[in-house]
Amino acid sequence: MARKKPRTPLHKSFIYAVNGMILAAREEWHIWMIGLGFIPVGIAAWLLELSAVEIAILVVAVWQVVIFELINSAIERLTDKVSPEYNKVAGQIKDISSASVFLSLVLCIGIFLIITIPALIKVLN
């Protein structure tokens, strides 16, 4: 019977997660580009006087894109490590992973428009 690996203490798991976020912030420029998505959310919240719930929904929408990008970056790094030479299936895996980021971005933009267009119409009237 195989020996079980000891559980990682919670504080070490937290440290690993923070290290991952720092690494992504340093080496993945897409994270910064997506992070810029918080700027229009902040501007819309201020100018359109959005409710706390609307702001929360927009913040979650932007964060879900960041999360998908983190997962995509990890998949791409792992794929590059496992298959350093060109491999059709590895390319397909990376393409599918990138598609998840794209779809989460489309969702984020849709949510942004659904919330801000009625608020903008209200402000202009």
C-alpha positions in Angstrom: 0.0 0.0 0.0 1.3 3.4 -1.0 2.1 5.9 1.8 -0.2 8.9 1.9 1.5 12.3 1.3 1.1 14.5 4.4 -1.3 17.3 4.1 0.0 20.8 3.4 -0.6 23.1 6.3 -3.2 25.8 5.5 -0.7 28.7 5.9 1.7 27.1 3.4 -1.1 26.7 0.9 -1.8 30.4 1.3 1.9 31.2 0.7 2.0 29.0 -2.4 -1.1 30.8 -3.8 0.4 34.2 -3.1 3.6 33.1 -4.8 1.6 32.0 -7.8 -0.2 35.4 -8.0 3.2 37.2 -7.8 4.7 35.0 -10.5 1.7 35.6 -12.8 1.9 39.3 -12.2 5.6 39.4 -13.0 5.6 37.1 -16.0 2.1 37.2 -17.6 1.4 40.5 -19.2 -2.2 39.3 -20.0 -3.0 39.5 -16.3 -2.1 43.2 -16.4 -4.2 43.8 -19.5 -7.2 42.1 -17.9 -6.6 44.0 -14.7 -7.1 47.2 -16.7 -10.7 46.0 -16.9 -11.2 47.4 -13.4 -10.7 50.9 -14.7 -13.9 51.1 -16.7 -15.8 49.4 -13.9 -14.5 52.0 -11.5 -15.4 54.9 -13.8 -18.8 53.4 -14.5 -19.5 52.9 -10.8 -18.6 56.5 -10.1 -20.2 58.3 -13.1 -23.4 56.2 -13.3 -23.9 55.9 -9.6 -24.3 52.1 -9.7 -25.6 50.2 -6.8 -23.4 48.1 -4.5 -24.9 44.9 -6.1 -24.2 46.2 -9.6 -20.6 47.0 -8.7 -20.1 43.6 -7.0 -21.4 41.9 -10.1 -19.0 43.9 -12.3 -16.1 43.2 -10.0 -16.9 39.4 -10.1 -17.2 39.5 -13.9 -13.7 41.0 -14.2 -12.2 38.7 -11.6 -13.5 35.6 -13.4 -11.6 36.7 -16.5 -8.4 37.0 -14.3 -9.1 33.5 -12.9 -9.5 32.0 -16.3 -6.3 33.7 -17.5 -4.4 32.2 -14.5 -5.7 28.8 -15.3 -4.9 29.3 -19.0 -1.4 30.4 -18.2 -0.8 27.3 -16.0 -2.1 25.0 -18.7 0.1 26.7 -21.3 3.2 26.3 -19.1 2.4 22.7 -18.3 1.8 22.0 -22.0 5.1 23.6 -23.0 6.9 21.6 -20.3 5.4 18.3 -21.3 5.6 18.8 -25.0 8.5 21.2 -25.8 8.5 20.4 -29.5 5.6 21.2 -31.8 2.7 18.8 -31.2 -0.7 19.2 -32.8 -2.6 18.0 -29.7 -0.6 20.3 -27.4 -1.5 23.2 -29.7 -5.1 22.2 -29.6 -5.0 22.0 -25.8 -3.6 25.5 -25.6 -6.2 26.8 -28.1 -9.1 25.3 -26.1 -7.6 26.8 -22.9 -7.3 30.2 -24.6 -10.9 29.9 -25.8 -12.1 29.7 -22.2 -10.4 33.1 -21.5 -12.0 34.6 -24.6 -15.5 33.4 -23.6 -15.1 34.6 -20.1 -14.1 38.0 -21.5 -17.1 38.1 -23.8 -19.3 37.3 -20.7 -17.6 40.1 -18.8 -18.3 42.6 -21.5 -21.9 41.4 -21.8 -22.4 41.9 -18.1 -20.8 45.3 -18.2 -23.1 46.4 -21.1 -26.2 44.9 -19.4 -25.5 46.9 -16.3 -24.1 50.1 -17.7 -26.4 50.8 -20.7 -29.6 51.1 -18.6 -27.7 53.2 -16.0 -26.4 55.4 -18.7 -29.8 55.9 -20.3 -31.1 56.8 -16.8 -28.4 59.4 -16.3 -28.9 61.0 -19.7 -32.7 61.3 -19.3 
